[in-house]
Amino acid sequence: MEFGAMIKYYRTQRGITQTELAKGICSVPHLSKIENNSKEANAETIALLLKRLSISLEEIEEKEEEIKHLLRDLSNKINFFLTKDVDAIYQELKYREHLIPFSKHIYIWELTKYRYLLFKGLTKEAELQRDLLFKQKKNFSQHESYLFRYYNAIFLILKGQPKNADEILDTLYIESDHETTSGEFLYHRALVKSSLEQSGHAIHFGKLALQIYMNQHNFLRILHTLMLLGISYTHSKIYEEAEGCFQHLIRNAELLKEEKMLPQIYHNMGFLQHKMNNDNEALFYYEKSLALQPACNQHYLVTLYSIGEIYFSFQSTDKAKLCFQEVYSLSKELGDKKYRLLAEFYLFLMASPQKAFKYLEAKVIPYFEETNVQMDSLIRFYKILADYYHENDMVHKAVLYLNKITGGIV
């Protein structure tokens, strides 16, 4: 505990002069040196100064120990994703925050605040905390420096910058072997690799994280990791493993009443069934997902679009049209250009195929090429146009899009 800084804080807070506090205990210059931590004081002098300030040394030391345990407990509760417990412990620490600057836990506390804000998804507040910590990073211990960089990687994940996050995590993985074997670190590595469509790496790190979480009986993180593995297995076309992950997820999420996770699980199971050409099954899971979602958010939009595509493939034109009309309206409301373009393409396709193909070529494909996302969808659009131009004896145009699919070897 930094007793000098604490004595100065409470003395000024209570409006006591150095002369008044020092009287009969020590000289004023000696007190000044104690407050500025330029001179070590003996325990008896410290005890007398604290007593005059009506501060119990035993109580202060007890509170410092409480702070240490609370910080450790908060970290563990975040690891186990226990939101209510996390909030309760954070408030306990906030209640003791005035004492933390005088303890050796000051930087760990500020780093823990950063992690808490990230855990709550409060990215604006987290960014301010990150900037504050950046100014202090030269004072960090090796462990504190590791935590700061690790939390910065999580911040970048939340900001949709997986490539930058991956670079940090790769560096930490090389530099800090003993620090990077936790389930949380491995989970975030898997999450980033999945975002970068590096499914093999995502599966590798996801399985390592899953084993640790299973050993810890960390039930919620087991579900999160199974979700990540199911998605990665789907993208890798390892469908049997993916289906096993999602079936396990559905059983356990329903048992644990994880209502926030169920819509996403059902959606991803629907996507898997669609990839396996089981579109009746896919529609069943998509509709289960949609029924559990609020009607005006991004997840609802994506699921509704997926349902529209299946109705279109079933040639249920009226149902497909209703879906795409709602997707179009909602995407405009949410400012989502991608799904607005896709919905408009399908609406054109049902009204005027010729106009739809021109729209696909002029608007949809350039957008997907520019944003460089969802290569599977882009390749599917290339094939649609190649087939269209081939059927209309426009061989040069057909070859152009076939070349895009094959990388120029046609």
N, C-alpha and C positions, 0 to 999 in steps of 0.2 A: 504493500500500500504506500502511495506517495503522501506521506503525512504532512510534509511541508506545504504542498499545494492544497491539501485539504484544510489545514489550519488557516491558511490565507483566505480560502473560499468562505469558510464559516465565520471568520472574524469580520470580513467585509460585509457579508450578508447580514450580520447582526449589528453592524454599525459600531464596532469596537476598534479603538485605535491600537497601534502596536504598543504604545506606552502603557495603555490600560491592561492589555493582555500580558505584557512581559513583567509587570510590576511584581516584585518578590519572587520571580521564577528565574528570569535571565535578563541580560541586557537587551536593549532595543536593537543594537546592531546584530547581536547574536540571533534574535528572533527573525530579523530580516534575512539573515543568511539561511536560517532554517526554512523560511517560506519560499525562498528562491532555490532551495535544494543545493546551495553551494557549500553547505557545511552539514556534516552528519551530526545529529543531536543524540544524546543518550536516551534510553527508554524512559528514565525517570522524568526528564525535562518534557518529553513528548506527552507523557501521561498527565503531567500537571497542566500543560497548555490545553489539552483536550478536556480535562476536568473543568477548567475555568470556562470553557466554551460549552459545557454541559453535554459533552460527547463521550460516550462509553467506548474505550478502546476495544474491549471484548466484543461489544456489539458491532463495531466497525469490522473487525476481523471476521466475525460470524457472517456479516453481510457479504464480505468479499468471497467467502467460501460458498455462500448461497448463489452469488452471481456466477461463479465458475460452474457450479452444478446446473444452474438454469441454462447457461449457454450450451453446455454439453447435451442437456435434455432436449433443448430446442432443435439442435442439429439432428439428434436421433429421431425426433418426431417428424421432421421434414423428410428424413430418409424413409420413414414408414408411411409418409403421405397422410398423416393424421391431422387433417385441417383444423378441427376444433381444438385439439390439444395444442397445436402450433400457435393458434391465436391466443389461447389462455396464457401460455408461457411467455409469449412475446409481451403481453400486457404486464406480466409480473416483472419482466426486465425493464420495461419502460418506467414502471413505478420506482425502480432502483437506479434509473439512468443518471441521476445527479451524483451518485457515488462512483459510477464506473470510470470517469476521467481520472480519478485518484488511484485506480487499481492498475494492475499489470494487464488487465483484459481489455483495455481501451480499443486497440485495433481489431481484436477478435470480435468485439461487440459491434463495431462499425461494419466489419465484413459480414457479420451475422445479419445485421439490418439489411444489407445489400441482398443477401441470399433470401431473406424473408420477403422482400419486395418482389424479387424474381418469382418466388414460389407462389405469391398471390397474383402474379401476372400484371403488376403495376409498373409497366415499363418506363413511363415518364418519371415517376419518383425514383425508380431504380437507376435511371440515367443520371439524375442529380447526385445520387449517392455514389455512383461510380466516379463521377468527376471530383467529388470531395475526397474520395479515397486515392485517386490518382495523384493528388497533391501531396499525399502522405506516404506514397509507396516506398520512398527511399528509407523510411524508418521501419519497414516491415522486416520481420524475421523471415527465414527461408520458407517456413510453413505458411506464414501469412501471405507471402508473395505468391506461393502456389495457389492458395485459395482465391486470391484476387484474380489471377489469370483464369482459373477454372470458372469462377462466377462470371467473368467477362465472356467466356465461351457460351455459357447458358444464356446470357443477355443477347448475344448475337443469334442464337437459335430462336429466341422469342421474336427477334426483329426480322426473321426471315433471311438471315445471312449464314446459311450452313457452311459454305466454303470457308469463310473466315473463321468460323467456330472450329471447323475441322483442323485448320492449320494450328490453332492454339492447342487443341486436344492432342494432336500428333506430337507437338513439341513437348508437352507435359508428359506424355506417355514415355518418351525417350529419356527425359531428364529425371523423372521422379517415380521410379518403379514401385517403391513402397507406398506412394501416395495414390497410385492409379489402379489399385486392385480392388477398390470398393465397388459395390454393386451400382451405386449412383454414377460414378465415373464411367463404368463400362456401359451402363444404360444410355448415357448421353452420347457416348461414342457410337453406339448402335443407331441411335436416333438420327445423328448427323449423317452417318453413312447411308441410312435409308433415304433421307431427304436428298442426298446426292445421287440416288439411284445406284448405289454400290451395294447391291443386295447381298452379295457373298460376304462382304465385310460386316454388314449389318447383322447377318445371321450369326457370324462368328462371335462378335462382341455381345449380341443379345443372348446367346446360349451361355456365355460366361457369366453375364449379369444374372440370368435366370437361376443358375446353380447357387450363386451367393444368396439371392433372395429366398430361395427354397430352404437353404440351410438356416436362414434367419427367421423363417416363418413370416416373411414380410408379404402378407397376402395381397395387398393392393398393388404393390410394385410387381408382384408375380403376374397379376392381370395386365398391367401396363406393358410388361415385357412380352407376354404372350401375344398381345395385340400387335406389337412391333414385329415380332417374329412371323405372325400370320400374314401380315402385309408383305414382308420381305420374301417369304416363301411363295406368295402369290406372284410377285413380280419375277421371281426366279423360275416360275412354272413348276414348282415342287408342290403340286396341288394337294396331294394326300396329307403332307405335313401341315400345310396351311389349314386344311379343313379340320384336322385334329386340334390345332390351336384354337380355332374359332368355336368348335363344339365345346371344348373345355372352358373357354371364356363364357359362353352362353350359360352353361350349367352353373358356374361359380358366381357370375355376375347376378344371375337371377336369385341364387341362394343368398348372396350377400346384399341383395337389394340395391345394387349399384346402378341406380336409375340414370345417372349422368353418363355412364359408360355404355349402357345397353344400346342406345340408338347408333352409336359408332360401331359397335360390334356387329349388329344386324346389317348395317350398311356394308361393312367390309366382307361379311359372309355373302351378301348379295353380289358384291363385285366378284368375289371368287367364283360363285356359281355361274355368273355370266361368262367369266373366262373359261369355265369348264363346259360352256354351251348348254347349261341347265337353266334356261331363261325363265321357266315357270317357277323354279326354286328361287332364282334371283329376284323375281318380282315379289314373291312371298316375303323374303327378308327385307327388301327395300321398303315395302309397304308397312311392315312391322316397325322399321326404323322411323319412317315418316310420321307414323301415328304417335310416337313418343317425343317428337321435336316441336319446339316453338315454331310458328309459321313464318317468322321473319328473320331468319339468320342464314349464314353461309352454309351450314351443314344441311339445313332444310333445302336450300337451293340445289345443292349438288345431288342429293337423294332424289328430289323431284325430277331433275334433268335425267337421271339414270332410269327412272320409271318411264319417262317420256320416250327414251330411246328403245326400251323394250316394247312398249305399245306400238311404236312405229315398226319395229321388226315383226310384230304379230299382225301388222296391217290393220290395227285397230285405230284408224285414222282420227276418229272423233275424240277418243281418249288421249291420243298422242297430242292432238292439237290443243286440247285444254291444258295439258301439262306444260307444253312449250309456251303457250300464251302467259301462263302464270310465271314460268321461269323468266320470260322476257320482262314482265312487269317488275318482278322482284329484283332481278339483276340491275335494272335501271335504278331502283330505289336504293340498292346496296352499293351502287357504283362499280359493279363487277362487269368489266368489258368482255371478258372471255365468255361467260355464259350468256350474255346478251347477244354476242355474235353467233354462238352456237344455236341458241333458240331461234334466232331470226333465220338462220340457214335452213333449219328443219321446217319452219313455217313457210318459207319460200318453196321448199321441196314439195310440200303437200299442195301448194297452190300453182306453182309454175316451175317445173324442174329446170328448164333452160335458164331461167332467172337465178335459180338456186345455185347452179354450177358456176355462173359468172360471179355471184356473190362469194362463193367458196374460194374462187381463185383470186378475186380482187381484195377481199377483206379478211376472211377467216385464216387462210394459209399464211399470208404475210404476218398476221398478228402472232400466230404460233411460232413461225420461224424467228421472228424478232425477239420474243420472250424466251425461246429455247426451253419450253416446258412440254411435258407429256408427248414424248417422241412417238409413242404408240398411236396416239390420236392423229398426229401429223402424218405418219406413214399411211394410216387408214384413209385420210383425206387425199393423199397422193394417189392411192390406188383407185379411189372413187373417180377422180378426174381422169386418170389414165384409162380406166374402163369406159368412161363417158366419151372421151375423144376417140378411142378405138372403135366404139360402136358407130360413131359419126364419121368414120373414115378420115379422121384428122391424125394421121399416123405420127407426124412430126411432134405434135403436142402430146400424144400418148407416150412416145419415147422419152420426151422431156421429163415427165413425171415418173416414169419407170426408172429413169436414171437417178432421180432423187431418192427413190426407194433403195436402189442397189449400190448407190455411191458411185455411179458413173461407169459401171462395167457392162451395161447393156450394149 
